Structure formats: C-alpha cells, structure tokens
Amino acid sequence: MKTNPIKKIISKEAVPETLKPKVLSSVKKVQLLMDLSDLFAFKSKEAFQDLLNFKKKDQKK
C-alpha cells in the first residue's frame, strides 16, 4: 500500500481548525458552480434541440 505523500511533507504538524470550514465552503462553491454549469450547458442543449425539432414539425404541416 502506498503512503500518503501529504503525511511525508507534514508528518507531525496539525492542520489548523479554521482551515476545515474554509475548505468545505470552497468545495460547496465549486459544487454549486458545477451544478449550474451542468444545468445550463447540457440541459439547454437538449431543450434547444427539442425546440428546433418542434419547429421543423410545424413547418412540415
């Protein structure tokens, strides 16, 4: 089993307690941005394709 490289760098030092909330906050912000980009990038593509297909069907009538 490989050893953790972070433990090699910081073997005996403790991480400050104030760091954990900052990291979790940053992770939540990144997750929110990923969710928003997913919503607008991927879902809108499908919606536009459906809209274009609907217009094409109307033009055929």
Contact map, one row per residue, 1 for C-alpha under 8 A:
1110000000000000000000000000000000000000000000000000000000000
1111000000000000000000000000000000000000000000000000000000000
1111101100000000000000000000000000000000000000000000000000000
0111111100000000000000000000000000000000000000000000000000000
0011111110000000000000000000000000000000000000000000000000000
0001111111100000000000000000000000000000000000000000000000000
0011111111100000000000000000000000000000000000000000000000000
0011111111100000000000000000000000000000000000000000000000000
0000111111100000000000000000000000000000000000000000000000000
0000011111111000000000000000000000000000000000000000000000000
0000011111111000000000000000000000000000000000000000000000000
0000000001111100000000000000000000000000000000000000000000000
0000000001111110000000000000000000000000000000000000000000000
0000000000011111000000000000000000000000000000000000000000000
0000000000001111101000000000000000000000000000000000000000000
0000000000000111111100000000000000000000000000000000000000000
0000000000000011111110000000000000000000000000000000000000000
0000000000000001111111000000000000000000000000000000000000000
0000000000000011111111100000000000000000000000000000000000000
0000000000000001111111110000000000000000000000000000000000000
0000000000000000111111111000000000000000000000000000000000000
0000000000000000011111111100000000000000000000000000000000000
0000000000000000001111111110000000000000000000000000000000000
0000000000000000000111111111000000000000000000000000000000000
0000000000000000000011111111100000000000000000000000000000000
0000000000000000000001111111110000000000000000000000000000000
0000000000000000000000111111111000000000000000000000000000000
0000000000000000000000011111111100000000000000000000000000000
0000000000000000000000001111111110000000000000000000000000000
0000000000000000000000000111111111000000000000000000000000000
0000000000000000000000000011111111100000000000000000000000000
0000000000000000000000000001111111110000000000000000000000000
0000000000000000000000000000111111111000000000000000000000000
0000000000000000000000000000011111111100000000000000000000000
0000000000000000000000000000001111111110000000000000000000000
0000000000000000000000000000000111111111000000000000000000000
0000000000000000000000000000000011111111110000000000000000000
0000000000000000000000000000000001111111111000000000000000000
0000000000000000000000000000000000111111111100000000000000000
0000000000000000000000000000000000011111111100000000000000000
0000000000000000000000000000000000001111111110000000000000000
0000000000000000000000000000000000001111111111000000000000000
0000000000000000000000000000000000000111111111100000000000000
0000000000000000000000000000000000000011111111110000000000000
0000000000000000000000000000000000000000111111111000000000000
0000000000000000000000000000000000000000011111111100000000000
0000000000000000000000000000000000000000001111111110000000000
0000000000000000000000000000000000000000000111111111000000000
0000000000000000000000000000000000000000000011111111100000000
0000000000000000000000000000000000000000000001111111110000000
0000000000000000000000000000000000000000000000111111111000000
0000000000000000000000000000000000000000000000011111111100000
0000000000000000000000000000000000000000000000001111111110000
0000000000000000000000000000000000000000000000000111111111000
0000000000000000000000000000000000000000000000000011111111100
0000000000000000000000000000000000000000000000000001111111110
0000000000000000000000000000000000000000000000000000111111111
0000000000000000000000000000000000000000000000000000011111111
0000000000000000000000000000000000000000000000000000001111111
0000000000000000000000000000000000000000000000000000000111111
0000000000000000000000000000000000000000000000000000000011111
